[in-house]
Amino acid sequence: MKYPICTGGIVLIAALLSACQQGSAPARSTAAPAVSYVTVTEAPHTIATKMQARVVASQVAEVRPQVSGIVQQRLFEEGSKVEQGQLLYQIDPATFQAAYNEAKANLNSAKASLATAQLKAQRYANLRKFDGISQQDADDAQASYLEAKAELEKYQAELESAAINLEYTKVKASIAGHIGISSVTQGALVTAQQATALATIRSLDPIYVDMRKGSAELLKLRQLMRNKSLKQGSTAVTLTLEDGSDYPYQGELKMQEVSVDAATGTVTLRAQFPNPDGLLLPGMFVRAQVSEAVDEHAILVPQQGIYHSANGDAYAYVIGDNNLVEKRIVKTVNAVDNQWLIASGLAVNDKLLVEGSSNVRPGTEVQPVQVEMNSSGSMVTVLKPAVNNSPDNSSTNSTQQEGV
């Protein structure tokens, strides 16, 4: 009879202990993840575009002979600077000098014939007044005079043509600039208007720089300027040379091509640069920067705060009311160093999440930590989160005390 009494007592004690343990168990709660954010601000920003570019001579003249003959002399030093009108080559002028002399003699003969015909026509005209000759003879004399006059004009033209050909034996520079390597030497036979140039002259100061900009980027900028209050940028252009150094002179944007290259989908922009030291040479690759527009209220945010979906759409996470995460669709203009220039989707004073996005989803409650980006691109904490004294913890403590 003692065993049942002991068993009932043990059951009663176990029940009391279980109730005490249930009353004193802490309430389970999931802590909100800590994330970092930056406050979105606006500031004036110059929208500058960097493009690959190629240096082009401002003037190019290929030297070709306009008459055929043997080159007697080359009168310049290859690679030197030549002036407009400077004599470059002398072609053997003997044949052309003879043609000139012949044309000159024919002209003198025509002048004598004209003088004789003119006197005869005048004399016959006077005789005709007194019926000293027939009308037919007077008309013939006048016709002979006019024919002699036409002959004179023909021989005058032939003399001018011979003089031009004789002058063409002196091959001169049509522009001022630097002349390249000669393709012929003394004694070479050249022909009029041959396909191969004797040499090429390039004007290097000033010099052109041709840049290529994608038509899609150009269209995006034009739409942005139409939708936002942007100011037109300056026409100033700066260059970075192939070795990474900056070109010491500033250029000016001169023109933009009015058509798109169908092969590359780009539009050509041309800038003009001073080149007094001859540092820029035709064919050289450089990197050009053009200041296209000025946005007085630009929004620039760190690149780590902007994400892209599989279809290329950009989005961001913003911390809203009650520290809940919101997803925003944004539009970017272009990258500026380690930041994105935002066209739409973010506003001033928005809290843009930049660190901790892997632990959140839209609607997630978070513990925000304000940071800012320093000059090196690293995030520096501005405000640390306060110690979490949540109601859940206080209620847990009270419960534990009550349980105890």
C-alpha positions as CSV (number, residue, x, y, z in Angstrom):
1,M,0.0,0.0,0.0
2,K,3.0,2.4,0.4
3,Y,4.1,2.1,-3.3
4,P,1.0,3.8,-4.8
5,I,1.3,6.7,-2.4
6,C,4.9,7.4,-3.4
7,T,4.1,7.1,-7.1
8,G,1.4,9.8,-6.8
9,G,3.7,12.1,-5.0
10,I,6.4,11.8,-7.7
11,V,3.9,12.6,-10.4
12,L,2.6,15.7,-8.5
13,I,6.2,17.0,-8.0
14,A,7.0,16.5,-11.7
15,A,3.9,18.4,-12.8
16,L,4.8,21.3,-10.5
17,L,8.4,21.5,-11.9
18,S,7.2,21.4,-15.5
19,A,4.8,24.3,-14.8
20,C,7.6,26.3,-13.2
21,Q,9.9,25.6,-16.1
22,Q,7.2,26.7,-18.6
23,G,6.6,29.9,-16.8
24,S,10.3,30.7,-16.6
25,A,11.3,29.8,-20.3
26,P,12.4,32.9,-22.3
27,A,10.3,34.1,-25.3
28,R,12.0,33.4,-28.7
29,S,12.5,36.4,-31.0
30,T,14.5,36.9,-34.3
31,A,16.9,39.9,-34.1
32,A,16.6,42.4,-37.0
33,P,19.7,42.2,-39.2
34,A,22.1,45.2,-39.1
35,V,22.6,46.9,-42.5
36,S,24.5,50.0,-43.6
37,Y,22.9,52.9,-45.5
38,V,23.9,56.3,-47.0
39,T,21.6,59.3,-47.1
40,V,20.9,60.3,-50.7
41,T,22.0,63.9,-51.4
42,E,22.1,66.1,-54.5
43,A,24.9,68.4,-55.7
44,P,26.0,70.1,-59.0
45,H,27.7,67.6,-61.3
46,T,29.3,68.0,-64.7
47,I,28.3,65.1,-67.0
48,A,31.6,64.3,-68.7
49,T,32.0,61.5,-71.3
50,K,35.3,59.7,-71.8
51,M,35.9,58.3,-75.3
52,Q,38.6,56.6,-77.2
53,A,39.9,58.9,-80.0
54,R,42.3,59.1,-82.8
55,V,44.5,62.1,-83.8
56,V,44.0,63.4,-87.4
57,A,45.9,66.0,-89.3
58,S,43.9,69.2,-89.8
59,Q,45.1,69.3,-93.4
60,V,46.5,66.6,-95.7
61,A,47.9,67.2,-99.2
62,E,49.3,64.4,-101.4
63,V,51.9,65.8,-103.7
64,R,51.4,64.5,-107.3
65,P,52.9,65.6,-110.6
66,Q,50.6,67.4,-113.1
67,V,53.0,66.8,-116.0
68,S,55.1,63.9,-117.1
69,G,58.9,63.9,-117.1
70,I,62.1,63.0,-115.4
71,V,62.7,64.3,-111.8
72,Q,65.8,66.4,-112.0
73,Q,66.0,67.5,-108.3
74,R,64.3,66.8,-104.9
75,L,64.6,70.1,-103.1
76,F,63.4,69.3,-99.6
77,E,64.5,67.2,-96.6
78,E,62.2,64.4,-95.7
79,G,60.4,65.0,-92.4
80,S,61.0,68.7,-92.4
81,K,58.5,71.5,-92.3
82,V,57.7,73.2,-95.6
83,E,55.9,76.4,-96.4
84,Q,53.0,76.8,-98.9
85,G,54.4,77.4,-102.4
86,Q,57.9,76.0,-101.5
87,L,59.5,74.2,-104.4
88,L,59.7,70.5,-103.7
89,Y,60.6,68.8,-107.0
90,Q,62.0,70.0,-110.4
91,I,60.9,68.0,-113.4
92,D,62.9,68.3,-116.6
93,P,61.4,71.4,-118.3
94,A,63.1,71.1,-121.7
95,T,60.1,69.7,-123.7
96,F,57.7,72.2,-122.0
97,Q,60.0,75.1,-122.6
98,A,60.1,74.3,-126.3
99,A,56.3,74.1,-126.4
100,Y,56.1,77.4,-124.7
101,N,58.5,79.0,-127.2
102,E,56.6,77.6,-130.2
103,A,53.3,78.9,-128.7
104,K,54.9,82.3,-128.2
105,A,56.1,82.4,-131.8
106,N,52.7,81.5,-133.2
107,L,51.2,84.3,-131.1
108,N,53.6,86.8,-132.5
109,S,52.8,85.7,-136.0
110,A,49.1,85.9,-135.3
111,K,49.6,89.5,-134.0
112,A,51.3,90.5,-137.3
113,S,48.6,88.9,-139.4
114,L,45.9,90.6,-137.3
115,A,47.6,94.0,-137.8
116,T,47.7,93.5,-141.6
117,A,44.1,92.3,-141.7
118,Q,42.9,95.2,-139.6
119,L,44.6,97.8,-141.9
120,K,43.1,96.2,-145.0
121,A,39.6,96.1,-143.5
122,Q,39.8,99.8,-142.6
123,R,41.1,100.7,-146.0
124,Y,38.4,98.8,-147.8
125,A,35.8,100.3,-145.6
126,N,36.9,103.8,-146.6
127,L,36.9,102.9,-150.3
128,R,33.5,101.4,-150.1
129,K,32.1,104.8,-149.0
130,F,33.1,106.2,-152.5
131,D,32.2,103.0,-154.3
132,G,35.9,102.4,-154.9
133,I,35.4,98.7,-154.3
134,S,32.5,96.3,-154.3
135,Q,30.6,95.4,-151.2
136,Q,31.9,91.8,-151.5
137,D,35.5,92.9,-151.3
138,A,34.8,95.0,-148.3
139,D,33.0,92.1,-146.6
140,D,35.8,89.7,-147.3
141,A,38.4,92.1,-145.8
142,Q,36.3,92.5,-142.7
143,A,36.0,88.7,-142.4
144,S,39.7,88.2,-142.8
145,Y,40.2,90.7,-140.0
146,L,37.9,88.9,-137.6
147,E,39.5,85.5,-138.5
148,A,42.9,87.0,-137.7
149,K,41.6,88.2,-134.4
150,A,40.3,84.8,-133.5
151,E,43.6,83.2,-134.5
152,L,45.3,85.6,-132.1
153,E,43.1,84.6,-129.3
154,K,43.7,80.9,-130.0
155,Y,47.5,81.3,-130.0
156,Q,47.2,83.4,-126.8
157,A,45.4,80.5,-125.1
158,E,48.0,78.0,-126.4
159,L,50.7,80.2,-124.9
160,E,49.0,80.3,-121.6
161,S,48.6,76.5,-121.6
162,A,52.2,76.1,-122.4
163,A,53.2,78.5,-119.7
164,I,51.1,76.5,-117.2
165,N,52.7,73.2,-118.2
166,L,56.1,74.8,-117.9
167,E,55.3,76.0,-114.4
168,Y,54.0,72.6,-113.5
169,T,57.5,71.2,-113.9
170,K,58.1,73.0,-110.6
171,V,56.2,70.8,-108.1
172,K,55.4,73.1,-105.1
173,A,53.8,72.6,-101.7
174,S,50.1,73.4,-101.8
175,I,49.9,73.7,-98.0
176,A,52.2,74.4,-95.1
177,G,53.1,71.5,-92.8
178,H,55.4,68.6,-92.3
179,I,56.3,66.6,-95.3
180,G,56.9,62.8,-95.1
181,I,59.1,60.4,-97.0
182,S,59.5,60.9,-100.7
183,S,58.5,57.9,-102.9
184,V,60.8,58.9,-105.8
185,T,64.4,60.0,-106.2
186,Q,66.3,62.1,-108.6
187,G,66.1,60.5,-112.1
188,A,62.8,58.8,-111.6
189,L,60.1,59.0,-114.3
190,V,56.8,60.4,-113.1
191,T,53.5,60.8,-115.0
192,A,50.8,63.3,-114.8
193,Q,48.2,62.6,-112.1
194,Q,49.7,59.3,-111.2
195,A,48.1,57.2,-108.4
196,T,51.2,57.1,-106.2
197,A,51.9,60.4,-104.4
198,L,55.4,61.7,-104.5
199,A,55.1,62.7,-100.8
200,T,52.5,63.7,-98.3
201,I,52.2,67.0,-96.4
202,R,50.3,67.1,-93.1
203,S,49.4,70.2,-91.2
204,L,49.9,69.4,-87.5
205,D,49.2,72.7,-85.7
206,P,46.4,73.0,-85.0
207,I,45.5,69.3,-85.1
208,Y,42.2,67.4,-85.0
209,V,41.1,64.6,-82.6
210,D,38.2,62.4,-83.8
211,M,36.1,60.8,-81.1
212,R,33.4,58.2,-81.4
213,K,30.3,58.1,-79.2
214,G,27.6,55.4,-79.2
215,S,24.3,56.5,-80.7
216,A,22.5,55.0,-77.8
217,E,24.5,57.0,-75.3
218,L,23.9,60.1,-77.3
219,L,20.1,59.5,-77.4
220,K,20.1,58.9,-73.7
221,L,21.8,62.2,-73.0
222,R,19.4,64.1,-75.3
223,Q,16.4,62.5,-73.6
224,L,17.8,63.4,-70.2
225,M,18.4,67.0,-71.1
226,R,14.8,67.2,-72.4
227,N,13.3,65.7,-69.2
228,K,15.5,67.4,-66.6
229,S,16.7,71.0,-66.1
230,L,20.2,70.5,-67.4
231,K,22.6,73.2,-68.6
232,Q,24.5,72.7,-71.8
233,G,28.1,71.8,-71.1
234,S,31.1,73.7,-72.4
235,T,32.9,72.8,-75.6
236,A,36.2,72.2,-73.8
237,V,37.9,68.9,-74.4
238,T,40.9,67.3,-72.5
239,L,43.2,64.5,-73.5
240,T,45.0,61.7,-71.8
241,L,47.9,60.3,-73.9
242,E,48.8,56.7,-74.4
243,D,51.3,56.6,-71.6
244,G,48.6,57.9,-69.1
245,S,49.9,61.5,-68.9
246,D,47.6,64.5,-69.5
247,Y,48.0,66.6,-72.6
248,P,49.0,70.1,-71.5
249,Y,46.7,72.0,-73.9
250,Q,42.9,72.1,-73.9
251,G,41.0,71.6,-77.1
252,E,37.6,72.8,-78.3
253,L,34.8,70.7,-79.7
254,K,34.2,71.9,-83.3
255,M,31.5,69.6,-84.8
256,Q,29.4,66.5,-84.5
257,E,28.7,64.2,-87.4
258,V,25.0,64.3,-88.5
259,S,24.9,60.6,-89.4
260,V,25.5,57.3,-87.5
261,D,28.1,54.9,-88.8
262,A,26.1,51.9,-89.8
263,A,29.0,49.5,-89.2
264,T,29.8,50.6,-85.7
265,G,26.7,52.4,-84.5
266,T,28.7,55.4,-83.4
267,V,28.7,59.2,-84.1
268,T,31.9,61.0,-84.8
269,L,32.8,64.2,-82.8
270,R,35.7,66.3,-83.8
271,A,37.8,68.6,-81.5
272,Q,40.6,70.9,-82.4
273,F,43.8,71.2,-80.3
274,P,46.9,73.4,-80.4
275,N,50.0,71.3,-81.1
276,P,53.0,73.7,-81.0
277,D,55.4,71.1,-79.7
278,G,54.3,68.4,-82.2
279,L,53.5,66.0,-79.4
280,L,50.3,64.8,-81.1
281,L,50.9,62.9,-84.3
282,P,48.3,61.7,-86.9
283,G,47.1,58.1,-86.2
284,M,47.9,58.3,-82.4
285,F,45.3,56.8,-80.1
286,V,44.3,59.0,-77.1
287,R,41.5,59.2,-74.5
288,A,39.3,62.3,-74.7
289,Q,36.9,63.8,-72.1
290,V,34.1,66.1,-73.1
291,S,32.0,68.1,-70.7
292,E,28.5,67.6,-72.3
293,A,26.1,69.0,-69.7
294,V,25.9,70.3,-66.1
295,D,23.2,69.0,-63.7
296,E,22.7,71.4,-60.9
297,H,20.7,68.8,-58.9
298,A,22.5,65.6,-59.6
299,I,22.1,62.5,-57.5
300,L,25.3,60.4,-57.2
301,V,25.2,57.2,-55.1
302,P,27.8,54.4,-54.4
303,Q,27.8,51.7,-57.0
304,Q,27.4,49.0,-54.3
305,G,23.9,50.4,-53.6
306,I,22.7,49.7,-57.1
307,Y,21.9,46.2,-58.4
308,H,20.9,44.9,-61.8
309,S,18.5,42.1,-62.6
310,A,18.9,39.4,-65.2
311,N,17.2,41.6,-67.9
312,G,19.5,44.5,-67.1
313,D,17.0,46.7,-65.1
314,A,18.6,48.6,-62.2
315,Y,17.1,48.6,-58.7
316,A,18.0,49.6,-55.2
317,Y,16.9,48.9,-51.6
318,V,15.7,51.8,-49.5
319,I,15.1,51.8,-45.8
320,G,11.6,53.3,-45.2
321,D,9.3,53.9,-42.3
322,N,9.6,51.6,-39.3
323,N,13.0,50.5,-40.7
324,L,11.4,48.3,-43.3
325,V,13.2,47.6,-46.6
326,E,11.7,48.8,-49.9
327,K,12.7,47.9,-53.4
328,R,13.0,50.8,-55.9
329,I,13.4,50.6,-59.7
330,V,16.0,53.2,-60.7
331,K,17.4,54.6,-64.0
332,T,21.1,55.3,-64.3
333,V,22.8,57.7,-66.7
334,N,26.5,56.5,-66.4
335,A,29.2,55.6,-64.0
336,V,31.2,58.3,-62.4
337,D,34.3,56.7,-60.8
338,N,32.8,54.5,-58.1
339,Q,29.4,56.0,-58.2
340,W,26.3,55.9,-60.4
341,L,24.6,59.1,-61.7
342,I,20.9,58.5,-61.1
343,A,18.2,59.8,-63.5
344,S,15.1,58.7,-61.6
345,G,14.0,56.3,-58.8
346,L,15.8,57.9,-55.8
347,A,15.1,61.2,-54.0
348,V,17.0,63.4,-51.6
349,N,17.1,62.1,-48.0
350,D,16.3,58.5,-49.0
351,K,18.2,55.9,-47.0
352,L,20.0,53.8,-49.6
353,L,21.1,50.4,-48.4
354,V,24.7,49.8,-49.4
355,E,25.8,46.9,-47.2
356,G,24.0,43.8,-45.9
357,S,21.6,43.3,-48.8
358,S,22.1,39.6,-48.9
359,N,20.3,39.3,-45.5
360,V,17.2,41.3,-46.5
361,R,14.2,41.2,-48.7
362,P,11.5,43.8,-49.4
363,G,9.5,44.2,-46.2
364,T,12.3,43.0,-43.9
365,E,12.8,45.0,-40.7
366,V,16.5,46.0,-40.2
367,Q,18.8,47.8,-37.8
368,P,20.1,50.7,-39.9
369,V,23.7,52.0,-39.5
370,Q,24.4,55.3,-41.3
371,V,27.7,55.3,-43.2
372,E,29.3,57.6,-45.8
373,M,31.8,56.9,-48.5
374,N,35.3,58.4,-48.1
375,S,37.7,59.5,-50.9
376,S,39.0,56.0,-51.3
377,G,35.6,54.5,-51.8
378,S,35.4,52.8,-48.4
379,M,32.3,53.1,-46.1
380,V,32.9,54.9,-42.8
381,T,30.3,54.6,-40.0
382,V,28.6,57.9,-39.1
383,L,26.1,56.8,-36.5
384,K,26.3,53.4,-34.7
385,P,23.0,51.6,-33.7
386,A,21.9,51.9,-30.2
387,V,21.9,48.9,-27.9
388,N,18.8,46.9,-28.6
389,N,16.5,47.2,-25.5
390,S,13.5,45.7,-27.2
391,P,10.2,45.0,-25.4
392,D,10.7,41.4,-26.1
393,N,13.8,41.3,-23.9
394,S,12.1,43.2,-21.0
395,S,9.1,40.9,-21.1
396,T,11.4,38.0,-21.1
397,N,13.2,39.2,-18.0
398,S,9.9,39.8,-16.2
399,T,8.7,36.4,-17.2
400,Q,11.8,34.8,-16.0
401,Q,11.5,36.7,-12.7
402,E,7.9,35.6,-12.3
403,G,8.8,32.1,-13.1
404,V,11.5,32.1,-10.5
